[in-house]
Amino acid sequence: MLPADLRERAEAYRWVMFAMTELEQPLWRIARHTFLYPEAKRLPQDIVLAREEFAAMATILERHMEGRQFIVGDGMTIADCVTAYVIDWANEQHLIDDCPQLRAYLTRMYARPKAPQRIAEAFARIQAGA
């Protein structure tokens, strides 16, 4: 999942960090202020700000994905694994509705032969533990 080429590997790490720090963090803020915090501690305005922050960062990735199938290079890397997870979460919140590149990217990630099987297995494990 890590490119052999040193430059591409550095790019993969860069995009993993981007997904974790710039895309995932606003999603956690939304989750905290929507259902994780006790109702008395939730700040609706923080949800608004987090959605705006996510949108600004998603625009950067949206532009990056123009003309690309994968985030780095010509094949799937760790950057795609991490980013697809985050984009899927954002999709559940309707945060990528105005991002055609990211919606197409997510569709490609789901279309991978093993993706649906792994998603179904993960869901089954969650249900078994519940």
N, C-alpha and C positions, 0 to 999 in steps of 0.2 A: 504494500500500500504506500510505501515511500519510494519516490522516483530515484533511480540510480544516478541520474544527472544531478550534480551538486546544486546547480542554479534552480532547477525545478524542485528539488527537495526543499531548498530555502523558501521558495514560493509556496509550497504546500504548507510548511510551518507557519508562514506569514498569514495565509488564509485561515488556518485552524485558529490562530490567535485572534484574528478578526472576528470569526464566527463566535468564539467564546467570550470575547470582551465587548464587542460592539453590537452583536445581534442577540446573543443569549441573555445578557444582563437586563435589557429592557423587558424581555419576556418574563424573567423572574420577578421583576418589579410589578408587572401586571398581575402575575399570579398571587404575589403576596397581598396586594391591595384589593384583589378580587375575592379570594377565598382562603388563603393561608392564614392571614392575620385574623385575630378576633375582630368582629365587626366594628367595635369601638375604636380600633387602631387603624382601620383602613382609611386611606386618603384618596378619594376619587380623583383629585387633581393630579396625583402622582401617576395614575393610570393614563391620563391624557398626555402628560409629559413623556412617559415611557413609550407610548404609541408614536409620538412625534419623533423621539430619538430613534426608535426602530426604523421608522419610515426613511429618515435621513440616511441611515447606514445601509438599509436595503437598496436604496437608490445607487449607492456605490457598487454593490454586488450586481445589481441589475445591469448597469452599464458594462461591468467587467464580463458578464456572461454573453454579451452580444457577439454572435458568431462562434460561440464555443459550445461544446457538448459537456465538457468537464471543467472544473475550476482551474486545474493546472495541467497543461500538456494534452495528450491525446487519449489518455486512459484514466480510469478511476484511481483516486489517491485517497489518503487519509483525510485530506481537505474536503472531499466529497462526502465521506461518511459523516463527518462532524457537521458540515454545513447542511446536508440533506435533513438530518435530524432537527436542526434548529429551524430550517425553513418549513418543515412539516408542522412543527409546533406553531410557528407564526401563521401558517395557513389555517390552522384550527381557530385562530383568533381573527381571521379575515384580514390579516395585515399585509398580504401579498396580492390582494385582489387587483390592484393597479400595477402589478409587476409581471407583464407577460413572459419575460425571460425567466423569471424565478418560478412561475407556474409551470412553464414548459420543462424547466430543469427538474422540478419535483416529479412531474409525470415521467420523465426519462428514468429517474432513480427508482420509481415504483415499477417501471416496466422491466427492470432487470430481472432475469429468470429466477434468481434466488431471493430477491427482495420480498415478494409476497409471502413466500414460505417462511422467511425469517420473521416477518411482521406477525404472521399467524401464530408462529411458535412463541414469540414474545407475549402476545396477547393471551395465549393459553396459559403460560406460566403466571401471568398476572392474575388471571381468573382463578387458577388453582390456589394461589396464595391468599386470595381474598376471603 
